[in-house]
Amino acid sequence: MPHALVLIALISCSVYSRLWAEQAADRQATPLASQFSWHAPDRGAKVAALIPGRRTPQLTPETLFADWTKAQVERWNKEHPPLPAAEAYQQYAATAPTDAELTADFPVHISPFGRPRGKGSEGPPTQHAVEKADQVLVSYCPFCGSESLSLAFDPKNPYGHATTNCCRTELYASEKDWPADYALKPTATAKFQHLDDTWVEVPCTLHRDRDGTEWELFLKTIFDHKRWLEEGCNRVRQYAQKFEETGDPVCAHKLAVILDKVADTYYGLPLAANNKLCAGKDGKPLTRDEWEAVPRPAIFEVSYLGAWSKRMPYSSPGWLNMMDEHLWVEPFARVRHHPAFKQVSQELYGDPEALDRKVMTKLLRELSLMFQSVFSQKLLHNYQEAIYLDLWMLGALLQDKVLLDFAGPCQELSMYNHTFQDGMNGEGAPNYMDMPGGYYYPVLKDPKGWLQYQPKFLEDNPFYWAASSEMHKVATVRGLELEFGDQHEPCFAPNFSSDPAQVRERERIGSRNWAGYGIGLIRVGGPGHRQEVGLDYTRATLHNAQDALSLECWVDGVPVMRKGGYSAWWSNAHLQWERPEYQALKQMGYPHEIVEGERAFDGWSWIWSHSPLCQNTVTVDETAPGRGWADNRGYGEVITFKGGEAAGEPGSGFQVLDVRDHYSWSRVGKEVSDFRRTLLGVEGPEGRPYVLDVLKLTGGQRHAIYNNGWGERVSDNLPGVSGKADDLTQVFFDGKLPEDTPDYRNYRQLRKIEKLAAPNKPWDLTWKADYAAYAPRDPNGKPFERPLPDGVGQV
Ligand SMILES: [Zn+2]
């Protein structure tokens, strides 16, 4: 019948329309049908009501927290006799830290800390500081050459004196602190143009490092930066929290005093990233005129200036929402209706409303300019930032429609964008699930969080509970998280559980398949030797690896087949073997030679950890499936999952996970007609676990399967050695890479190769692993003490 209808429609539109009209009339005749009809007159309105943000309340600067602040005042006044406003002002101003202490020499300039002599500090921002100019006095010490600089600030004079931990060089902020023979006295000044078009003069110390590079060092700026973060930022948080808890008006007073200073500084701060400042189109320091004229809002692309920050120049540039660029907004919103706030304004400006106007126009408006032009995540929703409450409040105070329309709905949108059909939050790896898990989901259910504004949020989004909690089950018997995707994998995680009762409890949990995450975990075996083997078929992109149908294996909670994880290259240490701290590292007795992982996106540690060689999967003609950072991934379809019985229950001794891959090979140009992996978990006598891995691959010329053991070989029963090679390039390519690419260079990392004769009988190989083998050592050379009880962590 449907075919006939289509035919009629093709031949005669009028017949089709008549049929359609009759059917529509039928539907209108039925009350129930009309209620849910596609054609119901109110359908559009009903759909529109479901659009994220439609249930978000409309805030205004007049009403936001006005009642709340009033209630805080009343609450305080109940137990404290009110003082006349002027008298209260004097009392609060003298309360320690006094207003004079908070405001004297308040920092106005916080970066750069240094730059190569004669070169400006303007330039394009860099996401990861890897150049010495980015790192000087941040992680590079120009006095001794260490690339792991840290400073010990003098507790008696934290804004005046510090010592480098590497070479014990004393640093001082200003003349009143430095000793007579101080070698790093500034002998010059440098001028920096600020965004309020003033020029700030900074004392400059000239210094030549061991490599002969001449530096201009701005030591005072290090201390001003510290004071800015502590006094201009953290202290605001502390007063705001105390005000919420107690209603104490001294907090409202101090917030007013600090915000008055912060507004001036923030307005003037140049856009900064590491030791760089933002230049305008002409390559000269950015001016207020050009900054005001930058096209806004930058919604889909960052503006031509690039991604920058002001509040925290040494964090990831442009991550404004995640790094709380706007941390002052809520504290301000909660005290601006308070009489003590208005009294500060009265005393400073002779007008109780002047300070409010100043903070609005100099601080909040400036924040809005930042978010609408140099925000690295743009005005696009991103789960890594997820909670946009402060940005929404900023929009409300400024009545800025762009910010309100973007940030209001985001709270709800995160639920839709980052929750699968099965109600789970799936972000490619447990530590990425933790990002919304840590600062998004908790705020949504907190009565002092999002529920203040949208009280029915949890009823309206019932899948909240699975989305926020399922990820916590992706854990093994000793409490460590599974290691799929870009998971951070510690050599030794302190939360590795040694508690027998906890482990016995977790050993009872059966196999599990999370189709939404694209991972399945076969669990078999009795107490003390529970085996957990993960088969990963994730289709998540970005934070992922060449991991189609890859394995991970855990025995008694000890990872024995690991997958490399994130291996973030910008965190790799530069191993300066000539330095004493690295010589000490060498003496610490780690089981294997320590080698440098390189510090670039094509550095070998990054390429290796994301490769099939590390990920326990296969290559076809030395080609791997897509890595996840391009649109070239396939996905896995679960054919059979049999499992889930608690340990010891009938059926728990036989578990199956069978997954077929789709498109992983065709998307990298390989003709493969079948790619399928099946895990069979069987429990033998005395609870001994066996997991059989059946891999089926049809297509291509040469297949290689990689199984990567995290341990030491103790015994084997293998066919005879028929040949040896220095590394895998000798075996596959006669030592000459088909192309000199990072992916091919990977094969050099597999060294000391033995080629074995074809087996004519079953063979076996035994590994042992000690989870504590890479546990931290004492930096002062005390003999290593294994941090786990005997027998725990050793399999
Ligand atoms: Zn040093």
Residues whose N, C-alpha, C, O or C-beta is under 5 A from the ligand:
A	BS01	ZN	C141 F143 C144 G145 S146 T164 C166 C167
